[in-house]
């Protein structure tokens, strides 16, 4: 029988494991038993027991050397270059860094789709033997839970024994179309750690889901008329906008803006920007009118008829859900003069003729 000895070389540069704290080396002697039939029996081994201290720390190293322990050392030769072995002890208590790869996700609510919100390992500073979890927290939302979306599980679990970028961990968000006209909605989620071994990277901790509206949820608004005339002495002209298509479930606003042509603002009329508010329940099926009373100034002077235009514009706040009709977005207002007792007004019978050439 020949015996060799294992010894821990604590003096080796890089050794960081502490005996009795990180590992225990069992029997230090390895004996090769003589067997007359085969000279050597099975390969003998010694056990090194690794101890889990449950403390996050860097990877540890321990180097073990092989030495002759036989009475007659000349019977054993240690192979040069194979007299040392290094054990790398991986710390499974080490934390991981996680976060979102995306900052903003766009979804169209009309598609009634599901999207995945995924967390990623941003770096791997160790391995971990148990599944580690983080929690999704809603930090800001104009979208309504159970009406615009459903998140069935707010926990993102990072399964053990993975590497950075190789696997993503996700939860599913269901998106619903509420079939109403509303402002653009958003849902902001934050990745929060409830485990000391999981660190969320600060600048990758938030993700925002923007809900875009279905085109069928838009309302189209237009001028009631493209042309309107009013007698100067009437003092006001009623100008209206109407909903051409769509149904409102919340209030929206549009602006009417006056533009002088031959009529002079402040002398012939009081112009400006006028806001019209359409309220829930109004639709193209009825009750769809909103009007302004434009003040007309009677200067008591005889003059030619005067004109101004009024345009209909969407407001920035509701530009995403209100469309202005491209064919009826402008009204031409004609202010008619009042004839006095000693004057008469003469005008063309028609303002436009269409005839075939060669005719009278």
C-alpha positions in Angstrom: 0.0 0.0 0.0 1.2 3.5 -0.8 -0.1 6.6 0.8 0.0 10.2 -0.3 -1.1 13.3 1.6 -3.3 16.3 0.7 -2.5 19.6 2.2 -4.2 23.0 1.9 -1.8 25.6 0.7 -3.1 28.7 2.4 0.0 30.6 1.3 -1.0 30.3 -2.4 -1.8 33.7 -3.9 -5.5 34.1 -4.5 -6.7 31.6 -1.9 -9.6 33.3 -0.1 -11.6 30.4 1.4 -11.2 29.9 5.2 -11.0 26.3 6.6 -13.7 25.5 9.0 -15.8 28.5 7.7 -16.0 27.8 4.0 -14.8 24.2 3.8 -13.7 21.2 5.7 -11.0 18.9 4.3 -11.7 15.4 5.5 -9.0 12.7 5.7 -5.8 14.2 4.4 -4.4 10.8 3.5 -5.1 9.0 0.2 -4.0 5.4 0.2 -3.5 3.3 -3.0 -4.2 -0.3 -1.9 -2.1 -3.1 -3.3 -4.1 -5.8 -5.0 -2.3 -8.9 -6.3 -4.7 -9.4 -9.2 -4.6 -5.9 -10.7 -1.9 -4.1 -8.7 -4.2 -1.1 -8.0 -7.9 -1.1 -6.9 -10.3 1.7 -7.6 -9.0 5.3 -7.7 -9.0 6.6 -4.1 -10.4 10.0 -3.1 -10.6 12.4 -0.3 -13.7 14.5 0.5 -13.8 18.3 0.7 -17.0 19.5 2.4 -18.1 23.0 1.3 -19.9 25.1 4.0 -22.7 27.5 3.1 -22.4 30.6 5.4 -25.6 32.3 3.8 -23.6 35.5 3.4 -23.3 37.2 0.0 -19.6 37.4 -0.9 -17.2 37.0 -3.7 -16.2 33.7 -5.2 -13.7 31.8 -3.0 -10.6 29.8 -3.9 -8.8 27.0 -2.1 -5.6 25.3 -3.5 -4.8 21.7 -2.4 -1.4 20.1 -2.9 -0.4 16.5 -3.2 2.6 15.2 -1.1 4.3 11.9 -0.5 3.3 10.4 2.8 4.8 6.9 2.4 7.5 5.6 4.7 9.7 5.0 1.7 9.2 8.1 -0.4 11.2 6.6 -3.3 8.2 4.4 -4.1 6.0 7.3 -5.0 6.6 10.0 -7.7 4.3 13.0 -7.9 3.8 13.9 -11.5 5.3 17.4 -12.1 2.7 20.0 -13.0 -0.1 17.8 -11.6 0.7 18.2 -7.9 -1.9 21.0 -7.3 -5.6 21.5 -7.8 -7.7 24.6 -7.2 -11.3 24.5 -6.1 -13.5 27.5 -7.0 -16.3 27.9 -4.5 -19.2 29.8 -6.2 -21.3 31.8 -3.8 -25.0 31.1 -4.3 -25.9 33.8 -1.9 -24.6 36.6 -4.2 -27.1 39.1 -5.5 -28.2 39.8 -9.0 -28.8 43.1 -10.9 -32.1 43.3 -12.8 -34.1 45.9 -14.8 -36.1 46.6 -17.9 -34.6 46.6 -21.4 -37.4 48.8 -22.7 -38.6 52.1 -21.3 -41.8 52.7 -23.4 -44.2 50.2 -25.0 -46.9 51.2 -27.4 -50.1 49.2 -27.7 -53.3 49.8 -29.7 -56.2 49.0 -27.4 -58.4 48.2 -30.4 -56.5 45.0 -31.0 -57.5 43.5 -27.6 -54.0 42.1 -27.4 -51.7 40.8 -24.6 -48.2 42.1 -24.1 -45.3 40.8 -22.1 -43.6 43.0 -19.5 -40.2 41.5 -19.0 -37.3 41.9 -16.6 -33.8 41.1 -17.6 -30.5 40.3 -15.8 -28.4 43.4 -16.4 -25.3 41.7 -15.0 -24.4 38.5 -13.2 -22.3 39.0 -10.2 -22.8 35.4 -8.9 -25.0 32.4 -9.2 -28.1 31.7 -7.1 -29.5 28.4 -6.2 -33.1 29.4 -5.5 -35.5 31.4 -7.6 -35.4 35.1 -6.8 -38.4 37.4 -7.4 -39.1 41.1 -7.8 -42.5 42.8 -7.8 -44.2 45.1 -10.3 -45.8 48.2 -8.7 -48.1 50.6 -10.5 -46.6 54.1 -9.9 -48.8 56.1 -12.3 -51.8 55.3 -14.4 -54.4 57.1 -16.4 -55.6 53.7 -17.6 -58.0 51.8 -15.4 -57.4 48.4 -14.0 -59.9 45.7 -15.1 -61.3 48.2 -17.7 -58.3 49.0 -19.8 -55.9 46.3 -18.7 -55.5 43.3 -16.4 -52.2 42.1 -14.9 -52.7 38.6 -13.6 -49.4 38.3 -11.8 -47.4 41.2 -10.4 -44.3 39.0 -9.6 -41.4 38.5 -11.9 -39.4 35.5 -10.9 -35.8 35.1 -12.0 -35.2 31.4 -12.2 -31.9 30.0 -10.9 -28.8 29.1 -12.9 -29.2 31.6 -15.7 -26.8 33.9 -17.4 -27.2 37.6 -18.4 -29.3 38.1 -21.6 -29.9 34.4 -22.1 -33.4 34.4 -20.6 -36.0 37.0 -19.9 -38.6 36.8 -17.2 -42.1 38.2 -18.0 -45.6 38.7 -16.8 -48.5 39.1 -19.2 -50.7 42.3 -19.5 -54.1 41.9 -21.2 -55.2 45.1 -23.1 -58.9 45.8 -23.6 -60.7 48.2 -26.0 -63.3 50.2 -24.0 -64.8 51.6 -27.3 -65.0 55.1 -25.9 -63.4 58.4 -26.9 -60.9 59.5 -24.3 -57.4 61.0 -24.0 -54.4 58.8 -24.6 -53.8 56.6 -21.5 -50.7 55.3 -20.0 -49.6 52.8 -17.4 -46.3 53.1 -15.6 -44.8 50.1 -13.8 -41.9 50.0 -11.5 -39.7 47.0 -10.7 -39.3 46.7 -7.0 -37.1 44.2 -5.1 -38.4 42.5 -1.9 -35.3 40.3 -1.7 -31.9 41.6 -0.5 -30.3 39.4 -3.1 -32.1 41.2 -6.0 -31.0 44.8 -6.8 -33.0 46.8 -9.4 -30.9 49.1 -11.5 -32.3 52.6 -10.9 -32.3 53.9 -14.4 -33.9 50.7 -15.7 -36.6 50.3 -13.1 -39.5 52.0 -14.9 -41.5 51.0 -18.0 -44.5 52.9 -19.4 -47.2 51.3 -21.5 -48.9 53.9 -23.8 -52.4 53.0 -25.0 -53.3 54.4 -28.4 -56.9 54.8 -29.4 -58.8 52.9 -32.0 -59.7 55.0 -35.0 -63.4 54.1 -34.3 -63.1 55.9 -31.0 -62.4 59.3 -32.7 -65.2 61.9 -33.2 -65.3 64.1 -36.3 -66.5 67.6 -35.8 -67.4 70.1 -38.5 -69.0 73.4 -39.2 -72.8 73.2 -39.4 -72.7 75.4 -42.5 -70.0 76.5 -44.9 -71.7 79.8 -45.7 -73.8 82.1 -43.5 -75.2 85.6 -43.9 -76.4 88.0 -41.3 -77.9 91.6 -41.4 -75.6 94.0 -39.7 -78.3 95.4 -37.5 -79.0 91.9 -36.0 -76.2 92.4 -33.5 -75.2 88.7 -33.3 -74.6 85.8 -35.7 -75.0 82.3 -34.4 -72.3 80.0 -35.7 -72.4 76.3 -34.8 -70.3 73.2 -35.0 -71.7 69.7 -35.1 -70.5 66.1 -34.4 -70.4 64.4 -37.8 -69.5 60.9 -36.5 -68.7 59.2 -33.2 -70.1 59.0 -29.7 -68.6 60.9 -26.7 -68.2 59.3 -23.3 -66.2 62.3 -22.0 -66.0 66.0 -22.7 -63.9 67.3 -25.6 -63.2 70.8 -26.8 -62.6 72.5 -30.1 -61.8 76.1 -31.0 -63.5 78.5 -33.4 -61.2 81.2 -34.7 -62.2 84.3 -36.6 -60.2 85.7 -39.5 -60.9 89.2 -41.0 -61.2 89.6 -44.8 -63.1 92.7 -45.8 -64.8 93.0 -42.4 -62.6 94.7 -39.8 -62.3 93.1 -36.3 -63.3 95.6 -33.6 -65.2 97.8 -36.0 -67.5 95.4 -37.8 -67.5 92.4 -35.3 -65.9 91.2 -32.1 -63.6 88.3 -33.0 -61.2 86.1 -31.3 -60.8 82.4 -30.3 -63.9 80.7 -28.9 -63.9 77.4 -27.2 -66.8 74.9 -27.7 -67.2 72.0 -25.4 -69.0 68.8 -26.4 -70.2 66.8 -23.4 -70.8 63.0 -22.9 -73.9 61.8 -24.6 -73.7 64.0 -27.6 -73.3 62.2 -30.9 -74.0 62.4 -34.6 -77.4 60.8 -33.9 -78.8 64.0 -32.3 -78.0 66.6 -29.7 -74.8 67.3 -31.5 -74.7 71.1 -31.7 -72.5 73.6 -30.0 -72.7 77.3 -31.0 -71.2 80.7 -30.4 -73.0 84.1 -30.7 -70.6 86.3 -32.7 -71.2 90.0 -31.9 -71.8 92.1 -35.1 -71.3 95.9 -34.8 -73.7 98.2 -36.6 -71.7 101.3 -37.6 -74.8 102.9 -39.1 -72.8 103.7 -42.3 -73.7 102.6 -45.7 -71.0 100.4 -47.2 -70.6 97.3 -49.2 -71.3 93.9 -47.7 -68.4 92.6 -45.6 -66.9 89.2 -45.1 -64.9 87.3 -42.5 -64.1 83.6 -42.2 -64.3 81.4 -39.1 -62.3 78.2 -38.9 -62.7 75.2 -36.6 -59.6 73.8 -35.0 -58.9 71.0 -32.5 -57.2 71.8 -29.2 -53.9 70.3 -28.3 -55.4 68.6 -25.3 -57.9 66.6 -27.5 -56.1 66.5 -30.8 -55.6 62.7 -30.4 -59.3 62.0 -30.2 -60.9 64.8 -32.2 -60.7 65.1 -35.9 -61.9 68.2 -37.8 -63.7 67.6 -41.0 -61.3 68.5 -43.9 -64.2 69.6 -46.1 -66.2 71.6 -43.6 -63.7 73.2 -41.3 -64.3 76.8 -42.5 -67.4 79.0 -42.6 -67.7 82.2 -44.7 -69.8 84.8 -42.9 -71.3 87.7 -45.0 -72.4 90.8 -43.1 -75.2 92.4 -45.1 -75.7 96.2 -45.0 -79.1 97.7 -44.1 -80.6 99.9 -46.9 -81.7 103.5 -45.7 -84.8 105.3 -46.9 -83.0 107.2 -49.6 -80.8 104.4 -50.9 -81.3 101.1 -52.5 -79.1 98.0 -52.7 -78.5 96.4 -56.0 -76.7 93.1 -56.4 -76.3 90.2 -58.8 -79.2 87.8 -58.8 -76.7 84.9 -58.4 -73.2 84.9 -57.2 -72.2 82.0 -59.5 -73.3 80.8 -62.9 -72.5 77.6 -64.7 -73.4 77.4 -68.4 -72.3 75.5 -71.5 -70.3 77.6 -74.0 -72.3 78.7 -77.1 -75.4 79.4 -75.0 -76.7 82.9 -74.1 
